[in-house]
Amino acid sequence: MNTGVLYYKIFERKVLATDYIEWAFYMLHNGKSTPSLNVLVSLSKPLNTFEVEEYFNRAITELNIAIPSSEESARHYVRYLLRETIDDPSKAIDNAYDIYKIVREHFLDEEQDIWYEISEMIDDLLYGDNIKDITRTSLTKCIVLESEHQLKNEVL
């Protein structure tokens, strides 16, 4: 998990101790190494959140990483969800709804209106009268295609 994604979870108060560990492994895999990063990857369950966060903060300082803004981290998280949707279409509907909520809160531009339309299709499929006879398969395909389009064109 990259730093922007992790900070989105921190800003939204959805971060878990295991997210910090996943981030540390990601950083090591990408050639970064510090004493605190090495300690983070060596921690095992049960994890003490305060200890994990302390080593994370030390690692951030040691790596001289700037804390991203809330909007910047939201962009990272949306791109993460887009890639995850393409890699695992079974997560498309859940991820699309999450993307819609993030876009609604952080980005108000016409290019992102598609996520409102997709959220409406999800609601019709799951809770509505589904007048358009939307199927899970067709909706998933639509979401994956839009995810590919947005990543390719670097919309976010």
N, C-alpha and C positions, 0 to 999 in steps of 0.2 A: 504494500500500500504506500503510495507516495505521500509526501509531506502535506500537499494541498488537501488530499482526501482526508488524512488524519485530522488536520486542523478544522475541516468542515464538521467532522464528528465532534471535535472538542467544542467548537462554537455552538453547535446545536445541542450540546450536553447529551450526546448519544454514544460517547466513546466508552469502550471497554478496556480493561487492562490488557486483554489479549490483542487489541488493536495496536497498542504501543509495541508489543513484541513483534507482531507482523510487520510493522513499519521498520523496526530495527533489522529484521532479516532482509527486507527489501533494500535497505541502505547498504548492508554488507554485500548483498548480491550485486549491487551497482558500484562496488569498489570503494565505498566509504568505510572508514574504521576509526573509532576512538575508544578509549577505555570504557566510557559509560555505555556506548553502543554494544560493546562486547559483554558487559555485565547484563544489559537488557536481554540479549539473546540467550544468556545462560540461565535466566530466571525460570523457575518451573512452578506449576500449580501446587498448592493454592497461592495465587498471586496477591500480594499486598498492593492495592491501588496507589497508596501514598508513596511507597518505595518505587514502584514502576514509574510514576509521574516524576519523581525526583530525578531518576536516572534519565528519563526522556528529556527533561529540561536541561540537564547537564550536557547531554549529547547534542541538543540543539545549539547550545552555546559553544561547545567544542567544535562543531561543524560550521559555526558561523552562519547558520541558516536564519534568514529573515522571516518573521512571522507574516504569513499572507493575510490580506484583508479578508473580511467575511465574504465579499463578492468574489474575490479571486479563488478562495477555497471552494465556494459553491460551484464555480466553473469547473474546477478540478473534479469535484464529486459527480457533476453531471456527465463529464466525459468518461469518468470511471463507470458510471451506470450504462452509458451508451455502449462502451466496449464490452461490458459484461453481458448486455442484451444480445449483442452480435455473437459473442462466444457461447452463450447458453440461452437460446430462445425460450426455454421453459421459464425464465425469469422475466420475460418481456413485459407481461401485464403488470406485475408488481413494480418493476423498475420504471415503467412508463408513468405510473401513477405517482411515484416518488419524484420523477423528473418534473411532472406537472406542478407538484407542490413547490418544488425549489424554484422553478421558473416563475411561478405566480408571486413568490415572495421576493425574489432577487432581480428578475429581469423582465422589464416591461417593453418588449419590442414585438413588432408584427411577425418576425420570423419565428417566434416562439409560440404563436397562437395555435400552431399545429398540436401542441401538447394539451391545450384545452379541448380541442376537437377529439383527440385520442382519449382523453379522460372521460368525455361524454360517451364515446363508443364503449369504453370499459363499463361505465355505469349502466348503459343500456343492456349490455350483455349480461352483467352480473345481477342487476337489480331492477332494470326497467322492463318495458314491454317489448323491447327489441324489435321494433317495427321494420328495421332494415335487415332483419335476419342475419345479424352479424354472428359469425362462428368464432370460436377460440382460435382456430387455425388461421382464418383470414385476418383476424385482429393481430395475432402474433406476427404474421408476415408483414403487415402494415407497419408495426412498431419496429421491427428489425430493419426494414427498408428505410424508414425515417432516421433511425439511429445511424445507419451507414451513411446516409446523405449528410447528416449533421457533422459526423466525424470527418468525412471526406472534405466538406466545404468549410470546416473549422468555424461553424456557426457560433459555437460557444468557446 
